[in-house]
């Protein structure tokens, strides 16, 4: 369909009304962008200003690339006369207003996902499962914070049948603000882990912060909660206090409305049997690991509540592909033969690292191959961070990991207590570690790379890709999220 025939995402009149800004009428935008590098012709460019950047410096570039207009809170220099500018008091506030207006006008069923781990994969799986019933839209990458969520709402297509939004946080109060923008009808909490315990102090406080998602929901809404989680009762209580009409659990628990019956875990997939709201279902999940099985249960439950056919939704779970930085795997051709790379470099916390090690334990090895874990520091774990890192010695042993290469001061605590035969190397940073891993990797190995984003484990992935002279177009998503 040509641009002339497509219904615009925003007309000038709508954007002016939503933001309370001033500027010329007559333009129309088919998208919304905050980055002049990825902007497409016809987008509305929003010039956000931060502590180390100012989008107003790129307004001219955006207009040169074909931006329909630019949303600004000051007049940039060097623009042609009559440049289409929408002038507001503050561009971030205006973006929120645009997102709020996008939500207000939408007739889509709106879902939101939060949790300590698995949010992005759950969100994307929901989009796949709901797409069988109409246009399903979800926020890109991990655009789940104070600017990513309103940007995603502002991009919500008029014709969308479903909207799925990931909500993240570092501190208490952040999800409350986001959920009041999104106003979800169905909310999923994947789990309650240790991510951000440095800021929140306890798992109970983490559960309280995640439960803020209920504050933006109508009484007719539904909450899908991890029934086996130690914080389930606390989450359920929050949902009830918020007036949520339907609260359901997923997991192994006999009282879970979305209940796992059995799961056969293989190297690259899982065969799952479950009962979803009383209906038996068997399906293949193309993502390996028990943690993905539980996320899939949450997805099926939420999709069913949103009106999806259970069989159609389950069939989509066999087509999912792991995301770059979150489980994507590929062969690397080394002199003498290939090895397997499992890329989990985007983020890490104790629960997700153990889950990733369980996947590595089932990975197929070549002749003489080893199971190799390359781990960077897990961040934001507070005063007990060293204890959480040392505790990884147990899953390394349980899952038969042959060799550990690690970096960062906290991983140094783990390195101190490992047997010499299991520790390959400990280095202060990921670039130094990358050189050691590249030098010592063997054909037949299966190698897992994982660490918190601040540990910069993507440097190890880049070094391993360079072994083949790779030049992937795919990039690790920018740190859009406040966190988990």
Secondary structure, 3 states (H helix, E strand, C coil): CCCCCCCCCEEHHHHHHHHCCECCCCCEECEEECCCCCCCCCEEEECCECCCCEHHHHHHHHHHCCCCEEEECCCCCCCCCCCCEEECCCHHHHHHHHHHHHHHHCCCEEEEEECCCCHHHHHHHHHHHHHHHCCEEECCCCCCCCCHHHHHHHCCCCCCCEEEEECCCCCCCHHHHHHHHHCCCEEEECCCCCCCHHHHCCHHHHHHHHHHHHHHCCCCCEEEEECCCCCHHHHHHHHHHCCCCEEEEEECCCCCCEEEEEEEECCCCEEEEEEECCEEEEEEECCCCHHHHHHHHHHHHHHHHCCCCHHHHHHHCCCCCCECCEEEEEEEEECCEEEEEEEECCCCCHHHHHHHHHHHHHCCCCCCCCEEEEEECCCCCHHHHHHHHHCHHHHHHHCCCCEEEEECHHHHHHHHHCCCCCEEEEECCHHHHHHHHHHHCCCCCEEEEECCHHHCCHHHHHHHHHCCCCCCCCCCCCCCCCCC
